Amino acid sequence: MDLFDTLRVVALPTTTNFRGITVREVALIQGEYGWGEFSPFLEYDDIESAPWLACAIEAATHPKPQLYRTHVAVNGTIPALNNPADLERIIDSFPEVKTFKVKVGTNVSEDLYRLDVVRTLRPWAAIRIDVNGLWSVDEAEMFINSAGDIEYVEQPCATIEELSELKKRVDVKIVGDEILRKAKDPFAIDLAGAVDYLMLKVQPLGGIKRAHKIAEHHNLPVVVSSALESAVGINYGLTLAASFEEMNFDCGLGTGSLLAKNVGELPIVDGKIAISEVIPNLDGLDVSADRFEWWKNRIMRTAELLQ
């Protein structure tokens, strides 16, 4: 049976608006070694989606790597919201985590308010911020100097040149995300003097084996995060995080808490998630026939790029 004959596409509503998303559509395939997930965001073209498909195929058809831990510590993820009740609900959905990653970058006063709410409700937690490359160097410097104690700032500016300039101006550690995963060739870019840590996301980087090669090439400490996947994709991200002998950061793999429905359960217990074999329950989650055909055609086009 062809691997893609197992294709299922499901729609998972979110608990809140996250990056403009209220329903997360994901495609799942099943192979000899379990399930793989293909879930590039809808606006991504086939070229950008190709590593995501390579990851799904790897997860379904290759044995898992050696793991150095059975549980992965995770951070809470706070979307760019400012309603106090919503913020409290989201914070409470991440039980006993020791770190929160807060989305910022669009409105300084609202961003600082969001940080204050997290610090008020979880005064013992470390705070990291994620900007998605939205700031200029001057904007980044100004915000960082106003934001109080920050563990690190993720992708504050878009380009290597901007990140290098910012690094000269601030002491806060800088994490590279989009600069790595949106590069035409992540092996060709020179991150020296621009970032301190690498953000690894298993689908955008093409799977566990390729993520390890990228990390070895750049020789920087790593942290692993999600791309708002289902439990299938999150579990593969957990597997990536556990496959590094050294992991010194809470990972951004608790985002299942942002989904109102999921294909499986990966509960956060004592701030950690256990790696498990996720056998998805897809009952009542399938998309319409039109959406299934859209995803099937997308996969077939993208698969041609991997040949």
Secondary structure, 3 states (H helix, E strand, C coil): CCHHHHCEEEEEEEEEEECCEEEEEEEEEEECCEEEEECCCCCCCHHHHHHHHHHHHHHHHCCCCCCCCCEEEECEEECCCCCHHHHHHHHHCCCCCCEEEEECCCCHHHHHHHHHHHHHHCCCCEEEEECCCCCCHHHHHHHHHHCCCCCEEECCCCCHHHHHHHHHHCCCEEEECHHHHCCCCCCCCCCCCCCCEEEEECCCCCCHHHHHHHHHHHCCCEEEECCCCCHHHHHHHHHHHHCCCCCCCCEECCHHHHECCCCCCCCCECCEEECCCCCCCCCCCECCHHHHHHHHHHHHHHHHHHC
